[in-house]
Amino acid sequence: MATIREIAKRVGFSQATVSRVLKDDPTFSVKDSTREKILNASLEMGYKNVPQYQRITIPQDVAILDNVVPDKGLQDAYFDELREVLVKHAEEQRMNVTMHEDVDSLIADADKYAGFISIGPSPLNHKTLHRLHKKLPHGVFIDINPAPTLFDSVQPDLEQTILDAIDALMGSGCSRIGFIGGLGNIMGKHEYPEDIRTFAFRNWALRLGLDAQGLVYADGPFTVENGRLQGRQLVQDHADDLPDAVIVAADPLAVGVLQAFATENVMVPRDIKVISINNQEIAKYTSPALSSYDISQDELAKAAVLMLAEALTADRKISQHMRISTSLVARDSFTPQD
């Protein structure tokens, strides 16, 4: 590890100045350019005792991998907001951000960056992930966890969200609960072709003894149109015995589900209660207004930026994974009982 004397010699300042900067002495006033030069040199030379918050403020060039396939619908709005707050938090931590829309271009330009943050649900194969890790070992994935041993991740705790939704519905007297979702992938070493929300619902329905037989509809994209199709199918399949409630995997689907129910003269929440996930702006304006679990894009982005900053400055080798809690914003489609 470099010594204060060696750092002072490198930057051309006195040992006292270097020491007080590295100890974050609150009584010591120094120019930002001086502080930055000392901090950068200490990092480059392997000095390990820089205060954590000081490390985070050292400027870094990072990439954002925009791993989103536009659907020209409500799902885009979620990622638009996530992208915006991610850039904001990165810049607050003095990260210089460059956007990449595909992983091959990121790998080709990897030498320009200290690390990366990826947004978007599109799956990446293991060969590509290993190529990326070889070039950029420090990276954070938001929303998905495609390579747990290679990269960090920050995700909304969707498994817990599904359980919370089931508990809220059961607490309000619902015993037959359906589920409407879309196609997805549970990623990792053993990639499984099912969305984590569907997986969690099936798991908890079985463990809690729920009557969900024939009530899981989880096919196709996360779009309004697909929600409309699957909502109509549920009503047609169970016209004489509707479930008490349905959990919908995402707001775009839920908008279509509400439209299908209205077309089929199924009244929400009188005939069936509806809970969704994401709490996008549209949830306030559906008819009826949609009860939805809020996923804080701001918290996801902030956690990802700080996780990457810590990994870069500490040169951490062990991957870390964080889950962010969600909270129900109750509206007309379902009001939980106290």
C-alpha positions in Angstrom: 0.0 0.0 0.0 1.2 3.5 -0.8 2.3 5.8 2.0 1.3 9.4 2.6 4.9 10.4 1.9 4.8 8.6 -1.5 1.5 10.2 -2.4 2.8 13.7 -1.4 5.8 13.2 -3.6 3.5 12.2 -6.5 1.1 15.2 -6.3 3.6 17.8 -5.2 1.9 18.8 -2.0 3.1 18.6 1.6 2.6 15.4 3.6 0.5 17.5 6.1 -1.8 18.6 3.3 -2.1 15.0 1.9 -2.7 13.6 5.4 -5.5 16.1 6.3 -7.3 15.5 3.0 -7.1 11.8 3.3 -8.3 11.9 6.9 -11.2 14.2 5.8 -10.3 16.8 8.4 -13.4 19.1 8.7 -11.2 22.0 9.9 -9.0 21.9 6.8 -10.0 24.1 3.8 -8.5 23.1 0.4 -9.3 23.8 -3.3 -11.5 21.2 -5.0 -8.8 20.7 -7.6 -6.2 19.9 -4.9 -8.5 17.5 -3.1 -9.3 15.7 -6.4 -5.7 15.4 -7.4 -4.8 13.9 -4.0 -7.8 11.5 -4.0 -7.1 10.4 -7.5 -3.4 9.7 -6.8 -4.3 7.8 -3.6 -6.7 5.6 -5.5 -4.2 5.0 -8.4 -1.4 4.2 -5.9 -3.5 1.7 -3.9 -4.0 3.7 -0.7 -6.7 1.9 1.2 -7.7 4.3 4.0 -9.6 6.9 2.0 -12.9 7.7 3.8 -15.8 6.0 2.0 -17.7 9.1 1.0 -14.5 10.7 -0.3 -14.0 7.7 -2.6 -17.4 8.0 -4.1 -16.8 11.5 -5.2 -13.7 10.7 -7.2 -14.6 11.3 -10.9 -15.1 8.1 -12.9 -16.0 7.5 -16.5 -18.8 4.9 -16.6 -21.2 3.4 -19.2 -24.9 2.8 -19.0 -26.0 -0.2 -20.9 -29.5 0.5 -22.2 -30.6 -3.1 -22.4 -34.3 -2.2 -23.2 -36.3 -3.2 -26.2 -38.7 -0.3 -26.9 -42.3 -1.4 -27.0 -43.8 2.1 -27.7 -46.1 1.6 -24.8 -46.4 2.0 -21.0 -43.3 -0.2 -20.3 -41.2 2.4 -22.0 -42.4 5.1 -19.5 -41.0 3.0 -16.6 -37.5 2.7 -18.2 -37.6 6.4 -19.3 -37.9 7.5 -15.7 -35.4 4.9 -14.5 -32.9 6.1 -17.1 -33.4 9.8 -16.2 -32.9 9.3 -12.4 -29.9 7.0 -13.0 -28.1 9.7 -15.0 -29.0 12.2 -12.3 -27.6 10.1 -9.4 -24.5 9.2 -11.4 -23.7 12.8 -12.2 -24.2 13.7 -8.5 -21.5 11.2 -7.7 -19.2 12.8 -10.3 -19.5 10.0 -12.8 -19.2 10.9 -16.4 -21.9 8.9 -18.2 -21.9 7.5 -21.7 -24.9 5.5 -23.0 -24.6 2.3 -25.0 -27.6 0.6 -26.6 -26.0 -2.8 -27.1 -23.6 -4.9 -25.2 -21.2 -5.5 -28.2 -20.5 -1.7 -28.5 -19.9 -1.6 -24.7 -17.4 -4.4 -24.9 -15.7 -2.8 -27.8 -15.3 0.5 -25.9 -14.7 -1.1 -22.5 -11.2 0.5 -22.1 -12.9 3.9 -21.9 -14.8 3.0 -18.7 -14.2 2.1 -15.1 -17.4 0.2 -14.9 -21.0 0.1 -16.1 -24.7 0.0 -15.0 -27.3 -1.9 -17.0 -31.0 -1.2 -17.2 -33.6 -3.3 -19.0 -34.9 -6.8 -18.9 -33.5 -8.2 -22.1 -31.7 -11.5 -21.4 -28.0 -11.8 -22.2 -26.4 -15.2 -22.8 -23.6 -16.5 -20.6 -20.9 -16.3 -23.3 -21.6 -12.6 -23.8 -21.7 -12.0 -20.0 -18.3 -13.6 -19.6 -16.9 -11.5 -22.4 -18.3 -8.4 -20.7 -16.8 -9.4 -17.3 -13.4 -10.0 -18.8 -13.4 -6.4 -20.2 -15.4 -4.7 -17.4 -15.3 -6.7 -14.2 -17.3 -4.0 -12.3 -20.9 -3.7 -13.3 -24.4 -3.4 -11.7 -27.6 -4.7 -13.3 -30.8 -3.0 -12.4 -34.1 -5.1 -12.4 -32.4 -8.4 -13.4 -29.6 -10.5 -12.0 -28.3 -12.4 -15.1 -24.9 -13.4 -13.7 -24.8 -13.5 -9.9 -21.2 -14.5 -9.6 -19.9 -12.0 -12.1 -21.8 -8.7 -11.5 -23.7 -6.9 -8.8 -27.4 -6.3 -9.0 -30.2 -4.1 -7.6 -33.7 -5.3 -8.0 -37.2 -4.6 -6.7 -38.2 -7.4 -4.3 -40.9 -8.8 -6.6 -41.1 -12.1 -4.8 -41.9 -10.4 -1.6 -44.3 -8.0 -3.4 -46.3 -11.0 -4.7 -46.5 -12.4 -1.2 -47.5 -9.0 0.2 -50.3 -8.8 -2.4 -51.6 -12.3 -1.6 -51.5 -11.5 2.1 -53.4 -8.2 1.6 -56.1 -10.0 -0.5 -56.4 -12.9 1.9 -56.7 -10.4 4.8 -59.6 -8.9 2.9 -61.4 -12.2 2.6 -60.3 -13.3 -0.8 -59.6 -17.1 -1.1 -59.6 -17.6 -4.9 -56.9 -15.4 -6.4 -55.8 -15.4 -10.0 -52.7 -14.1 -11.7 -52.0 -12.4 -15.0 -48.5 -11.9 -16.2 -46.1 -12.1 -19.2 -43.2 -14.1 -20.5 -39.8 -13.5 -18.8 -36.7 -15.2 -17.8 -35.2 -16.1 -14.4 -31.6 -15.6 -15.2 -28.4 -17.0 -13.7 -26.5 -20.3 -14.3 -29.7 -22.2 -14.8 -31.9 -19.9 -16.9 -35.5 -20.6 -16.5 -38.2 -19.4 -19.0 -40.6 -17.9 -16.5 -41.1 -14.4 -15.1 -40.1 -14.1 -11.4 -43.6 -12.8 -10.5 -45.3 -15.8 -12.1 -42.8 -18.1 -10.4 -43.4 -16.5 -7.0 -47.2 -16.6 -7.4 -47.2 -20.3 -8.2 -44.9 -21.0 -5.3 -46.8 -19.0 -2.7 -50.2 -20.2 -4.0 -49.1 -23.8 -3.5 -47.5 -23.2 -0.1 -50.5 -21.2 1.2 -53.1 -23.6 -0.1 -54.7 -21.1 -2.4 -57.3 -22.2 -4.9 -55.6 -20.9 -8.0 -56.3 -23.9 -10.2 -56.6 -22.7 -13.8 -56.3 -19.1 -12.7 -52.7 -18.3 -13.9 -52.4 -16.5 -17.2 -48.8 -15.6 -18.0 -48.1 -15.5 -21.7 -46.9 -12.9 -24.2 -45.4 -9.4 -23.7 -46.0 -6.9 -20.9 -48.3 -4.7 -23.0 -51.8 -3.2 -22.7 -53.1 -5.4 -25.6 -51.8 -8.6 -24.1 -53.4 -7.6 -20.8 -56.7 -7.1 -22.7 -56.4 -10.5 -24.3 -55.6 -12.4 -21.1 -58.2 -10.5 -19.1 -60.8 -11.5 -21.6 -59.7 -15.1 -21.6 -59.9 -15.3 -17.8 -63.5 -14.0 -17.9 -64.5 -16.4 -20.7 -62.9 -19.3 -18.9 -64.5 -18.5 -15.5 -67.6 -16.6 -16.4 -69.8 -18.5 -13.9 -67.2 -18.6 -11.1 -64.8 -15.6 -11.2 -62.0 -15.5 -8.8 -62.3 -13.1 -5.9 -59.2 -11.1 -7.1 -56.4 -11.0 -9.6 -52.8 -9.9 -9.2 -51.4 -8.4 -12.4 -47.6 -8.4 -12.9 -47.3 -4.9 -14.3 -49.4 -1.8 -14.9 -49.4 -2.0 -18.7 -51.0 -5.4 -18.5 -53.4 -4.2 -15.8 -54.6 -1.3 -18.0 -55.6 -3.9 -20.6 -57.1 -6.2 -18.0 -59.4 -3.4 -16.7 -60.5 -2.7 -20.3 -61.3 -6.3 -20.9 -63.3 -6.6 -17.6 -65.3 -3.5 -18.6 -66.0 -4.9 -22.0 -67.2 -8.1 -20.4 -69.4 -6.3 -17.9 -67.2 -7.4 -15.0 -67.3 -4.6 -12.4 -64.1 -3.8 -10.4 -63.9 -4.1 -7.4 -67.5 -5.3 -6.9 -67.1 -8.5 -9.0 -63.3 -8.9 -8.8 -60.5 -7.0 -7.1 -57.4 -6.0 -9.0 -53.8 -5.3 -7.7 -51.0 -4.4 -10.0 -47.2 -3.7 -9.7 -45.1 -0.6 -10.8 -47.4 2.3 -9.8 -46.9 4.1 -13.0 -48.6 7.5 -13.6 -51.4 5.9 -15.6 -52.6 4.0 -12.5 -54.2 7.2 -11.2 -56.3 7.6 -14.3 -57.7 4.2 -15.1 -61.3 3.4 -14.4 -61.4 2.4 -11.7 -58.1 3.9 -10.4 -55.6 1.1 -10.1 -54.1 -0.1 -6.8 -50.5 -0.8 -7.5 -47.2 -1.6 -5.7 -44.8 1.3 -6.1 -41.3 0.5 -7.4 -39.1 3.4 -6.6 -36.9 4.0 -9.7 -35.1 6.7 -7.7 -34.1 4.2 -5.0 -33.0 1.6 -7.6 -30.9 4.1 -9.4 -29.3 5.6 -6.3 -28.5 2.1 -4.9 -26.9 1.0 -8.2 -24.7 4.1 -8.4 -23.4 3.8 -4.9 -22.9 0.1 -5.3 -20.8 0.6 -8.4 -18.8 3.4 -6.7 -18.0 1.2 -3.7 -17.0 -1.7 -6.0 -14.7 0.6 -8.0 -12.9 2.3 -5.1 -12.5 -0.9 -3.0 -11.8 -3.0 -6.1 -14.2 -5.5 -4.6 -14.1 -9.1 -6.0 -17.2 -10.6 -4.4 -20.6 -9.8 -6.1 -23.3 -8.1 -4.0 -27.1 -8.2 -4.6 -29.6 -5.8 -3.2 -33.4 -6.0 -3.0 -35.5 -2.8 -2.8 -38.9 -3.0 -1.0 -42.2 -2.0 -2.6 -45.2 -0.5 -1.0 -48.9 -0.6 -2.0 -50.6 2.5 -3.2 -54.2 1.7 -2.6 -56.8 3.1 -5.0 -60.3 2.1 -6.1 -59.5 -1.3 -7.6 -58.6 -2.8 -4.2 -58.7 -1.3 -0.7 -57.1 -3.5 1.9 -58.9 -4.0 5.2 -57.2 -2.6 8.3 
